[in-house]
Amino acid sequence: MHNYVTQCARVTWQMATQQTTMWLCTRDTCLDEEKHNLWWSCDKSEASVVKFFVWPALYDCENGNLLVKGMVYAEAE
């Protein structure tokens, strides 16, 4: 467990101190399949509005290139 926490802290520190800093997007309100994967329990046929983030999308910088899609829970409006 100690090694896991150490590695998490190391990656987070690198994300915050690199030029430019990486960015975790938590502002999206509408499902976008280019940026989000749906949580397994979502009804895919009705999912359109993001209710919460399981994990936010990771970008190389704010408004930059998407590195990893986010995981969201979405429902119908």
PyMOL Python script that loads the backbone (N, CA, C, O; Angstrom):
from pymol import cmd

cmd.read_pdbstr("""\
ATOM      1  N   MET A   1       0.826  -1.189   0.000  1.00  0.00           N
ATOM      2  CA  MET A   1       0.000   0.000   0.000  1.00  0.00           C
ATOM      3  C   MET A   1       0.874   1.259   0.000  1.00  0.00           C
ATOM      4  O   MET A   1       0.557   2.230  -0.687  1.00  0.00           O
ATOM      5  N   HIS A   2       1.952   1.250   0.751  1.00  0.00           N
ATOM      6  CA  HIS A   2       2.841   2.409   0.823  1.00  0.00           C
ATOM      7  C   HIS A   2       3.415   2.736  -0.556  1.00  0.00           C
ATOM      8  O   HIS A   2       3.495   3.906  -0.931  1.00  0.00           O
ATOM      9  N   ASN A   3       3.814   1.711  -1.312  1.00  0.00           N
ATOM     10  CA  ASN A   3       4.375   1.925  -2.648  1.00  0.00           C
ATOM     11  C   ASN A   3       3.324   2.543  -3.579  1.00  0.00           C
ATOM     12  O   ASN A   3       3.649   3.426  -4.373  1.00  0.00           O
ATOM     13  N   TYR A   4       2.076   2.091  -3.487  1.00  0.00           N
ATOM     14  CA  TYR A   4       0.999   2.625  -4.315  1.00  0.00           C
ATOM     15  C   TYR A   4       0.799   4.111  -4.030  1.00  0.00           C
ATOM     16  O   TYR A   4       0.714   4.908  -4.964  1.00  0.00           O
ATOM     17  N   VAL A   5       0.724   4.490  -2.779  1.00  0.00           N
ATOM     18  CA  VAL A   5       0.541   5.889  -2.399  1.00  0.00           C
ATOM     19  C   VAL A   5       1.726   6.728  -2.862  1.00  0.00           C
ATOM     20  O   VAL A   5       1.539   7.841  -3.352  1.00  0.00           O
ATOM     21  N   THR A   6       2.913   6.220  -2.716  1.00  0.00           N
ATOM     22  CA  THR A   6       4.117   6.924  -3.168  1.00  0.00           C
ATOM     23  C   THR A   6       4.069   7.165  -4.673  1.00  0.00           C
ATOM     24  O   THR A   6       4.359   8.270  -5.133  1.00  0.00           O
ATOM     25  N   GLN A   7       3.708   6.148  -5.435  1.00  0.00           N
ATOM     26  CA  GLN A   7       3.628   6.289  -6.887  1.00  0.00           C
ATOM     27  C   GLN A   7       2.525   7.264  -7.299  1.00  0.00           C
ATOM     28  O   GLN A   7       2.715   8.039  -8.236  1.00  0.00           O
ATOM     29  N   CYS A   8       1.380   7.243  -6.620  1.00  0.00           N
ATOM     30  CA  CYS A   8       0.300   8.203  -6.900  1.00  0.00           C
ATOM     31  C   CYS A   8       0.771   9.624  -6.650  1.00  0.00           C
ATOM     32  O   CYS A   8       0.515  10.512  -7.464  1.00  0.00           O
ATOM     33  N   ALA A   9       1.444   9.849  -5.555  1.00  0.00           N
ATOM     34  CA  ALA A   9       1.961  11.181  -5.244  1.00  0.00           C
ATOM     35  C   ALA A   9       2.986  11.627  -6.278  1.00  0.00           C
ATOM     36  O   ALA A   9       2.995  12.794  -6.668  1.00  0.00           O
ATOM     37  N   ARG A  10       3.838  10.730  -6.724  1.00  0.00           N
ATOM     38  CA  ARG A  10       4.855  11.060  -7.723  1.00  0.00           C
ATOM     39  C   ARG A  10       4.208  11.476  -9.050  1.00  0.00           C
ATOM     40  O   ARG A  10       4.601  12.485  -9.636  1.00  0.00           O
ATOM     41  N   VAL A  11       3.225  10.714  -9.525  1.00  0.00           N
ATOM     42  CA  VAL A  11       2.550  11.039 -10.783  1.00  0.00           C
ATOM     43  C   VAL A  11       1.789  12.353 -10.666  1.00  0.00           C
ATOM     44  O   VAL A  11       1.839  13.181 -11.576  1.00  0.00           O
ATOM     45  N   THR A  12       1.091  12.551  -9.565  1.00  0.00           N
ATOM     46  CA  THR A  12       0.337  13.786  -9.357  1.00  0.00           C
ATOM     47  C   THR A  12       1.276  14.984  -9.334  1.00  0.00           C
ATOM     48  O   THR A  12       0.965  16.020  -9.923  1.00  0.00           O
ATOM     49  N   TRP A  13       2.402  14.863  -8.676  1.00  0.00           N
ATOM     50  CA  TRP A  13       3.384  15.949  -8.625  1.00  0.00           C
ATOM     51  C   TRP A  13       3.901  16.273 -10.028  1.00  0.00           C
ATOM     52  O   TRP A  13       4.020  17.443 -10.392  1.00  0.00           O
ATOM     53  N   GLN A  14       4.204  15.253 -10.805  1.00  0.00           N
ATOM     54  CA  GLN A  14       4.680  15.473 -12.171  1.00  0.00           C
ATOM     55  C   GLN A  14       3.615  16.141 -13.030  1.00  0.00           C
ATOM     56  O   GLN A  14       3.934  17.002 -13.849  1.00  0.00           O
ATOM     57  N   MET A  15       2.348  15.753 -12.853  1.00  0.00           N
ATOM     58  CA  MET A  15       1.259  16.366 -13.610  1.00  0.00           C
ATOM     59  C   MET A  15       1.137  17.850 -13.296  1.00  0.00           C
ATOM     60  O   MET A  15       0.853  18.656 -14.183  1.00  0.00           O
ATOM     61  N   ALA A  16       1.348  18.207 -12.044  1.00  0.00           N
ATOM     62  CA  ALA A  16       1.162  19.594 -11.608  1.00  0.00           C
ATOM     63  C   ALA A  16       2.360  20.484 -11.908  1.00  0.00           C
ATOM     64  O   ALA A  16       2.201  21.695 -12.065  1.00  0.00           O
ATOM     65  N   THR A  17       3.549  19.913 -11.990  1.00  0.00           N
ATOM     66  CA  THR A  17       4.741  20.749 -12.133  1.00  0.00           C
ATOM     67  C   THR A  17       5.290  20.817 -13.552  1.00  0.00           C
ATOM     68  O   THR A  17       6.173  21.631 -13.822  1.00  0.00           O
ATOM     69  N   GLN A  18       4.798  19.992 -14.460  1.00  0.00           N
ATOM     70  CA  GLN A  18       5.317  20.078 -15.824  1.00  0.00           C
ATOM     71  C   GLN A  18       4.829  21.363 -16.493  1.00  0.00           C
ATOM     72  O   GLN A  18       3.837  21.952 -16.065  1.00  0.00           O
ATOM     73  N   GLN A  19       5.512  21.786 -17.520  1.00  0.00           N
ATOM     74  CA  GLN A  19       5.112  22.982 -18.279  1.00  0.00           C
ATOM     75  C   GLN A  19       4.528  22.533 -19.602  1.00  0.00           C
ATOM     76  O   GLN A  19       5.269  21.914 -20.365  1.00  0.00           O
ATOM     77  N   THR A  20       3.354  22.766 -19.930  1.00  0.00           N
ATOM     78  CA  THR A  20       2.231  23.245 -19.154  1.00  0.00           C
ATOM     79  C   THR A  20       1.639  22.111 -18.319  1.00  0.00           C
ATOM     80  O   THR A  20       1.866  20.936 -18.608  1.00  0.00           O
ATOM     81  N   THR A  21       0.881  22.468 -17.286  1.00  0.00           N
ATOM     82  CA  THR A  21       0.345  21.429 -16.405  1.00  0.00           C
ATOM     83  C   THR A  21      -0.766  20.646 -17.100  1.00  0.00           C
ATOM     84  O   THR A  21      -1.513  21.189 -17.913  1.00  0.00           O
ATOM     85  N   MET A  22      -0.859  19.364 -16.766  1.00  0.00           N
ATOM     86  CA  MET A  22      -1.955  18.545 -17.273  1.00  0.00           C
ATOM     87  C   MET A  22      -3.256  19.030 -16.644  1.00  0.00           C
ATOM     88  O   MET A  22      -3.243  19.719 -15.624  1.00  0.00           O
ATOM     89  N   TRP A  23      -4.374  18.667 -17.257  1.00  0.00           N
ATOM     90  CA  TRP A  23      -5.661  19.191 -16.803  1.00  0.00           C
ATOM     91  C   TRP A  23      -6.693  18.083 -16.739  1.00  0.00           C
ATOM     92  O   TRP A  23      -6.862  17.331 -17.700  1.00  0.00           O
ATOM     93  N   LEU A  24      -7.385  17.976 -15.610  1.00  0.00           N
ATOM     94  CA  LEU A  24      -8.494  17.047 -15.434  1.00  0.00           C
ATOM     95  C   LEU A  24      -9.791  17.828 -15.637  1.00  0.00           C
ATOM     96  O   LEU A  24     -10.079  18.757 -14.883  1.00  0.00           O
ATOM     97  N   CYS A  25     -10.572  17.456 -16.649  1.00  0.00           N
ATOM     98  CA  CYS A  25     -11.782  18.195 -16.993  1.00  0.00           C
ATOM     99  C   CYS A  25     -12.980  17.672 -16.204  1.00  0.00           C
ATOM    100  O   CYS A  25     -13.352  16.505 -16.324  1.00  0.00           O
ATOM    101  N   THR A  26     -13.574  18.544 -15.403  1.00  0.00           N
ATOM    102  CA  THR A  26     -14.772  18.203 -14.630  1.00  0.00           C
ATOM    103  C   THR A  26     -15.908  19.170 -14.923  1.00  0.00           C
ATOM    104  O   THR A  26     -16.851  19.273 -14.138  1.00  0.00           O
ATOM    105  N   ARG A  27     -15.831  19.875 -16.036  1.00  0.00           N
ATOM    106  CA  ARG A  27     -16.831  20.889 -16.379  1.00  0.00           C
ATOM    107  C   ARG A  27     -17.912  20.407 -17.327  1.00  0.00           C
ATOM    108  O   ARG A  27     -18.931  21.079 -17.487  1.00  0.00           O
ATOM    109  N   ASP A  28     -17.717  19.264 -17.957  1.00  0.00           N
ATOM    110  CA  ASP A  28     -18.677  18.788 -18.954  1.00  0.00           C
ATOM    111  C   ASP A  28     -20.018  18.450 -18.311  1.00  0.00           C
ATOM    112  O   ASP A  28     -20.067  17.856 -17.234  1.00  0.00           O
ATOM    113  N   THR A  29     -21.091  18.829 -18.972  1.00  0.00           N
ATOM    114  CA  THR A  29     -22.431  18.517 -18.486  1.00  0.00           C
ATOM    115  C   THR A  29     -23.189  17.612 -19.441  1.00  0.00           C
ATOM    116  O   THR A  29     -24.165  16.977 -19.042  1.00  0.00           O
ATOM    117  N   CYS A  30     -22.758  17.540 -20.700  1.00  0.00           N
ATOM    118  CA  CYS A  30     -23.392  16.688 -21.706  1.00  0.00           C
ATOM    119  C   CYS A  30     -22.441  15.557 -22.097  1.00  0.00           C
ATOM    120  O   CYS A  30     -21.235  15.762 -22.226  1.00  0.00           O
ATOM    121  N   LEU A  31     -22.995  14.383 -22.279  1.00  0.00           N
ATOM    122  CA  LEU A  31     -22.202  13.229 -22.694  1.00  0.00           C
ATOM    123  C   LEU A  31     -21.614  13.472 -24.076  1.00  0.00           C
ATOM    124  O   LEU A  31     -22.325  13.879 -24.995  1.00  0.00           O
ATOM    125  N   ASP A  32     -20.341  13.228 -24.220  1.00  0.00           N
ATOM    126  CA  ASP A  32     -19.643  13.327 -25.502  1.00  0.00           C
ATOM    127  C   ASP A  32     -18.808  12.064 -25.643  1.00  0.00           C
ATOM    128  O   ASP A  32     -17.824  11.887 -24.925  1.00  0.00           O
ATOM    129  N   GLU A  33     -19.192  11.185 -26.565  1.00  0.00           N
ATOM    130  CA  GLU A  33     -18.523   9.894 -26.700  1.00  0.00           C
ATOM    131  C   GLU A  33     -17.066  10.020 -27.122  1.00  0.00           C
ATOM    132  O   GLU A  33     -16.300   9.067 -26.980  1.00  0.00           O
ATOM    133  N   GLU A  34     -16.670  11.183 -27.642  1.00  0.00           N
ATOM    134  CA  GLU A  34     -15.261  11.410 -27.993  1.00  0.00           C
ATOM    135  C   GLU A  34     -14.411  11.628 -26.742  1.00  0.00           C
ATOM    136  O   GLU A  34     -13.209  11.360 -26.751  1.00  0.00           O
ATOM    137  N   LYS A  35     -15.045  12.122 -25.647  1.00  0.00           N
ATOM    138  CA  LYS A  35     -14.322  12.449 -24.421  1.00  0.00           C
ATOM    139  C   LYS A  35     -14.671  11.567 -23.236  1.00  0.00           C
ATOM    140  O   LYS A  35     -13.945  11.561 -22.242  1.00  0.00           O
ATOM    141  N   HIS A  36     -15.787  10.807 -23.321  1.00  0.00           N
ATOM    142  CA  HIS A  36     -16.277  10.054 -22.167  1.00  0.00           C
ATOM    143  C   HIS A  36     -16.586   8.604 -22.504  1.00  0.00           C
ATOM    144  O   HIS A  36     -17.039   8.282 -23.602  1.00  0.00           O
ATOM    145  N   ASN A  37     -16.333   7.751 -21.546  1.00  0.00           N
ATOM    146  CA  ASN A  37     -16.857   6.392 -21.536  1.00  0.00           C
ATOM    147  C   ASN A  37     -17.961   6.371 -20.495  1.00  0.00           C
ATOM    148  O   ASN A  37     -17.865   7.054 -19.476  1.00  0.00           O
ATOM    149  N   LEU A  38     -19.014   5.589 -20.742  1.00  0.00           N
ATOM    150  CA  LEU A  38     -20.112   5.491 -19.781  1.00  0.00           C
ATOM    151  C   LEU A  38     -19.804   4.457 -18.712  1.00  0.00           C
ATOM    152  O   LEU A  38     -19.209   3.416 -18.992  1.00  0.00           O
ATOM    153  N   TRP A  39     -20.207   4.747 -17.508  1.00  0.00           N
ATOM    154  CA  TRP A  39     -20.128   3.793 -16.408  1.00  0.00           C
ATOM    155  C   TRP A  39     -21.001   2.607 -16.763  1.00  0.00           C
ATOM    156  O   TRP A  39     -22.024   2.781 -17.425  1.00  0.00           O
ATOM    157  N   TRP A  40     -20.638   1.432 -16.353  1.00  0.00           N
ATOM    158  CA  TRP A  40     -21.277   0.186 -16.771  1.00  0.00           C
ATOM    159  C   TRP A  40     -22.768   0.128 -16.471  1.00  0.00           C
ATOM    160  O   TRP A  40     -23.497  -0.545 -17.200  1.00  0.00           O
ATOM    161  N   SER A  41     -23.255   0.802 -15.434  1.00  0.00           N
ATOM    162  CA  SER A  41     -24.667   0.696 -15.055  1.00  0.00           C
ATOM    163  C   SER A  41     -25.563   1.718 -15.752  1.00  0.00           C
ATOM    164  O   SER A  41     -26.766   1.751 -15.492  1.00  0.00           O
ATOM    165  N   CYS A  42     -25.010   2.548 -16.623  1.00  0.00           N
ATOM    166  CA  CYS A  42     -25.816   3.549 -17.336  1.00  0.00           C
ATOM    167  C   CYS A  42     -26.621   2.891 -18.452  1.00  0.00           C
ATOM    168  O   CYS A  42     -26.174   1.929 -19.077  1.00  0.00           O
ATOM    169  N   ASP A  43     -27.816   3.428 -18.691  1.00  0.00           N
ATOM    170  CA  ASP A  43     -28.625   3.012 -19.832  1.00  0.00           C
ATOM    171  C   ASP A  43     -28.127   3.786 -21.049  1.00  0.00           C
ATOM    172  O   ASP A  43     -28.446   4.964 -21.212  1.00  0.00           O
ATOM    173  N   LYS A  44     -27.351   3.129 -21.897  1.00  0.00           N
ATOM    174  CA  LYS A  44     -26.709   3.804 -23.022  1.00  0.00           C
ATOM    175  C   LYS A  44     -27.693   4.440 -23.987  1.00  0.00           C
ATOM    176  O   LYS A  44     -27.373   5.443 -24.625  1.00  0.00           O
ATOM    177  N   SER A  45     -28.882   3.874 -24.103  1.00  0.00           N
ATOM    178  CA  SER A  45     -29.863   4.415 -25.041  1.00  0.00           C
ATOM    179  C   SER A  45     -30.458   5.732 -24.561  1.00  0.00           C
ATOM    180  O   SER A  45     -31.000   6.489 -25.366  1.00  0.00           O
ATOM    181  N   GLU A  46     -30.368   6.020 -23.260  1.00  0.00           N
ATOM    182  CA  GLU A  46     -30.967   7.240 -22.724  1.00  0.00           C
ATOM    183  C   GLU A  46     -29.956   8.199 -22.115  1.00  0.00           C
ATOM    184  O   GLU A  46     -30.338   9.276 -21.656  1.00  0.00           O
ATOM    185  N   ALA A  47     -28.694   7.843 -22.098  1.00  0.00           N
ATOM    186  CA  ALA A  47     -27.669   8.672 -21.460  1.00  0.00           C
ATOM    187  C   ALA A  47     -27.370   9.905 -22.303  1.00  0.00           C
ATOM    188  O   ALA A  47     -26.997   9.796 -23.471  1.00  0.00           O
ATOM    189  N   SER A  48     -27.538  11.083 -21.696  1.00  0.00           N
ATOM    190  CA  SER A  48     -27.218  12.325 -22.413  1.00  0.00           C
ATOM    191  C   SER A  48     -26.647  13.394 -21.491  1.00  0.00           C
ATOM    192  O   SER A  48     -25.868  14.238 -21.933  1.00  0.00           O
ATOM    193  N   VAL A  49     -27.021  13.368 -20.223  1.00  0.00           N
ATOM    194  CA  VAL A  49     -26.585  14.387 -19.272  1.00  0.00           C
ATOM    195  C   VAL A  49     -25.652  13.763 -18.238  1.00  0.00           C
ATOM    196  O   VAL A  49     -26.007  12.770 -17.603  1.00  0.00           O
ATOM    197  N   VAL A  50     -24.472  14.334 -18.069  1.00  0.00           N
ATOM    198  CA  VAL A  50     -23.508  13.841 -17.087  1.00  0.00           C
ATOM    199  C   VAL A  50     -24.010  14.178 -15.688  1.00  0.00           C
ATOM    200  O   VAL A  50     -24.206  15.347 -15.356  1.00  0.00           O
ATOM    201  N   LYS A  51     -24.217  13.152 -14.874  1.00  0.00           N
ATOM    202  CA  LYS A  51     -24.642  13.350 -13.478  1.00  0.00           C
ATOM    203  C   LYS A  51     -23.439  13.468 -12.552  1.00  0.00           C
ATOM    204  O   LYS A  51     -23.428  14.298 -11.644  1.00  0.00           O
ATOM    205  N   PHE A  52     -22.417  12.627 -12.786  1.00  0.00           N
ATOM    206  CA  PHE A  52     -21.177  12.750 -12.017  1.00  0.00           C
ATOM    207  C   PHE A  52     -20.046  12.054 -12.757  1.00  0.00           C
ATOM    208  O   PHE A  52     -20.268  11.221 -13.636  1.00  0.00           O
ATOM    209  N   PHE A  53     -18.834  12.418 -12.378  1.00  0.00           N
ATOM    210  CA  PHE A  53     -17.628  11.843 -12.963  1.00  0.00           C
ATOM    211  C   PHE A  53     -17.122  10.724 -12.072  1.00  0.00           C
ATOM    212  O   PHE A  53     -16.919  10.923 -10.875  1.00  0.00           O
ATOM    213  N   VAL A  54     -16.919   9.553 -12.649  1.00  0.00           N
ATOM    214  CA  VAL A  54     -16.226   8.474 -11.959  1.00  0.00           C
ATOM    215  C   VAL A  54     -14.737   8.793 -12.014  1.00  0.00           C
ATOM    216  O   VAL A  54     -14.014   8.631 -11.030  1.00  0.00           O
ATOM    217  N   TRP A  55     -14.290   9.251 -13.193  1.00  0.00           N
ATOM    218  CA  TRP A  55     -12.934   9.752 -13.382  1.00  0.00           C
ATOM    219  C   TRP A  55     -12.978  10.778 -14.504  1.00  0.00           C
ATOM    220  O   TRP A  55     -13.510  10.490 -15.576  1.00  0.00           O
ATOM    221  N   PRO A  56     -12.431  11.969 -14.281  1.00  0.00           N
ATOM    222  CA  PRO A  56     -12.486  13.009 -15.316  1.00  0.00           C
ATOM    223  C   PRO A  56     -11.533  12.719 -16.481  1.00  0.00           C
ATOM    224  O   PRO A  56     -10.578  11.954 -16.353  1.00  0.00           O
ATOM    225  N   ALA A  57     -11.822  13.351 -17.610  1.00  0.00           N
ATOM    226  CA  ALA A  57     -10.954  13.237 -18.781  1.00  0.00           C
ATOM    227  C   ALA A  57      -9.622  13.929 -18.494  1.00  0.00           C
ATOM    228  O   ALA A  57      -9.587  14.950 -17.807  1.00  0.00           O
ATOM    229  N   LEU A  58      -8.533  13.376 -19.018  1.00  0.00           N
ATOM    230  CA  LEU A  58      -7.195  13.925 -18.806  1.00  0.00           C
ATOM    231  C   LEU A  58      -6.684  14.538 -20.100  1.00  0.00           C
ATOM    232  O   LEU A  58      -6.655  13.879 -21.139  1.00  0.00           O
ATOM    233  N   TYR A  59      -6.279  15.804 -20.032  1.00  0.00           N
ATOM    234  CA  TYR A  59      -5.736  16.533 -21.176  1.00  0.00           C
ATOM    235  C   TYR A  59      -4.289  16.911 -20.914  1.00  0.00           C
ATOM    236  O   TYR A  59      -3.869  17.013 -19.762  1.00  0.00           O
ATOM    237  N   ASP A  60      -3.524  17.119 -21.983  1.00  0.00           N
ATOM    238  CA  ASP A  60      -2.128  17.513 -21.813  1.00  0.00           C
ATOM    239  C   ASP A  60      -2.018  18.940 -21.285  1.00  0.00           C
ATOM    240  O   ASP A  60      -0.994  19.293 -20.701  1.00  0.00           O
ATOM    241  N   CYS A  61      -3.037  19.763 -21.473  1.00  0.00           N
ATOM    242  CA  CYS A  61      -3.138  21.099 -20.889  1.00  0.00           C
ATOM    243  C   CYS A  61      -4.594  21.535 -21.023  1.00  0.00           C
ATOM    244  O   CYS A  61      -5.366  20.881 -21.724  1.00  0.00           O
ATOM    245  N   GLU A  62      -4.983  22.618 -20.369  1.00  0.00           N
ATOM    246  CA  GLU A  62      -6.354  23.100 -20.482  1.00  0.00           C
ATOM    247  C   GLU A  62      -6.649  23.433 -21.942  1.00  0.00           C
ATOM    248  O   GLU A  62      -5.881  24.141 -22.593  1.00  0.00           O
ATOM    249  N   ASN A  63      -7.761  22.919 -22.448  1.00  0.00           N
ATOM    250  CA  ASN A  63      -8.162  23.065 -23.855  1.00  0.00           C
ATOM    251  C   ASN A  63      -7.159  22.445 -24.824  1.00  0.00           C
ATOM    252  O   ASN A  63      -7.082  22.845 -25.985  1.00  0.00           O
ATOM    253  N   GLY A  64      -6.391  21.467 -24.343  1.00  0.00           N
ATOM    254  CA  GLY A  64      -5.381  20.814 -25.176  1.00  0.00           C
ATOM    255  C   GLY A  64      -5.866  19.500 -25.748  1.00  0.00           C
ATOM    256  O   GLY A  64      -7.061  19.311 -25.973  1.00  0.00           O
ATOM    257  N   ASN A  65      -4.936  18.594 -25.980  1.00  0.00           N
ATOM    258  CA  ASN A  65      -5.222  17.281 -26.563  1.00  0.00           C
ATOM    259  C   ASN A  65      -5.682  16.308 -25.492  1.00  0.00           C
ATOM    260  O   ASN A  65      -5.110  16.251 -24.404  1.00  0.00           O
ATOM    261  N   LEU A  66      -6.716  15.546 -25.807  1.00  0.00           N
ATOM    262  CA  LEU A  66      -7.220  14.521 -24.906  1.00  0.00           C
ATOM    263  C   LEU A  66      -6.222  13.375 -24.826  1.00  0.00           C
ATOM    264  O   LEU A  66      -5.830  12.819 -25.851  1.00  0.00           O
ATOM    265  N   LEU A  67      -5.809  13.019 -23.608  1.00  0.00           N
ATOM    266  CA  LEU A  67      -4.888  11.901 -23.406  1.00  0.00           C
ATOM    267  C   LEU A  67      -5.630  10.632 -23.015  1.00  0.00           C
ATOM    268  O   LEU A  67      -5.331   9.550 -23.520  1.00  0.00           O
ATOM    269  N   VAL A  68      -6.612  10.768 -22.099  1.00  0.00           N
ATOM    270  CA  VAL A  68      -7.377   9.626 -21.616  1.00  0.00           C
ATOM    271  C   VAL A  68      -8.830  10.053 -21.454  1.00  0.00           C
ATOM    272  O   VAL A  68      -9.118  11.081 -20.842  1.00  0.00           O
ATOM    273  N   LYS A  69      -9.745   9.256 -22.008  1.00  0.00           N
ATOM    274  CA  LYS A  69     -11.163   9.556 -21.854  1.00  0.00           C
ATOM    275  C   LYS A  69     -11.563   9.486 -20.390  1.00  0.00           C
ATOM    276  O   LYS A  69     -10.990   8.731 -19.604  1.00  0.00           O
ATOM    277  N   GLY A  70     -12.561  10.291 -20.042  1.00  0.00           N
ATOM    278  CA  GLY A  70     -13.124  10.239 -18.704  1.00  0.00           C
ATOM    279  C   GLY A  70     -14.176   9.151 -18.602  1.00  0.00           C
ATOM    280  O   GLY A  70     -14.680   8.668 -19.616  1.00  0.00           O
ATOM    281  N   MET A  71     -14.502   8.770 -17.388  1.00  0.00           N
ATOM    282  CA  MET A  71     -15.575   7.820 -17.119  1.00  0.00           C
ATOM    283  C   MET A  71     -16.675   8.582 -16.411  1.00  0.00           C
ATOM    284  O   MET A  71     -16.436   9.198 -15.373  1.00  0.00           O
ATOM    285  N   VAL A  72     -17.896   8.546 -16.970  1.00  0.00           N
ATOM    286  CA  VAL A  72     -19.000   9.314 -16.392  1.00  0.00           C
ATOM    287  C   VAL A  72     -20.222   8.452 -16.169  1.00  0.00           C
ATOM    288  O   VAL A  72     -20.408   7.421 -16.814  1.00  0.00           O
ATOM    289  N   TYR A  73     -21.055   8.900 -15.235  1.00  0.00           N
ATOM    290  CA  TYR A  73     -22.383   8.342 -15.062  1.00  0.00           C
ATOM    291  C   TYR A  73     -23.335   9.351 -15.675  1.00  0.00           C
ATOM    292  O   TYR A  73     -23.354  10.513 -15.271  1.00  0.00           O
ATOM    293  N   ALA A  74     -24.129   8.913 -16.653  1.00  0.00           N
ATOM    294  CA  ALA A  74     -25.024   9.822 -17.360  1.00  0.00           C
ATOM    295  C   ALA A  74     -26.435   9.245 -17.393  1.00  0.00           C
ATOM    296  O   ALA A  74     -26.626   8.029 -17.381  1.00  0.00           O
ATOM    297  N   GLU A  75     -27.422  10.145 -17.434  1.00  0.00           N
ATOM    298  CA  GLU A  75     -28.829   9.769 -17.491  1.00  0.00           C
ATOM    299  C   GLU A  75     -29.530  10.628 -18.539  1.00  0.00           C
ATOM    300  O   GLU A  75     -28.940  11.541 -19.116  1.00  0.00           O
ATOM    301  N   ALA A  76     -30.799  10.313 -18.769  1.00  0.00           N
ATOM    302  CA  ALA A  76     -31.608  11.158 -19.652  1.00  0.00           C
ATOM    303  C   ALA A  76     -31.886  12.477 -18.952  1.00  0.00           C
ATOM    304  O   ALA A  76     -31.814  12.573 -17.727  1.00  0.00           O
ATOM    305  N   GLU A  77     -32.203  13.483 -19.737  1.00  0.00           N
ATOM    306  CA  GLU A  77     -32.485  14.806 -19.144  1.00  0.00           C
ATOM    307  C   GLU A  77     -33.655  14.771 -18.210  1.00  0.00           C
ATOM    308  O   GLU A  77     -34.017  15.798 -17.635  1.00  0.00           O
TER     309      GLU A  77
END
""", "prot")
cmd.dss("prot")
cmd.show_as("cartoon", "prot")
cmd.util.cbc("prot")
cmd.orient("prot")
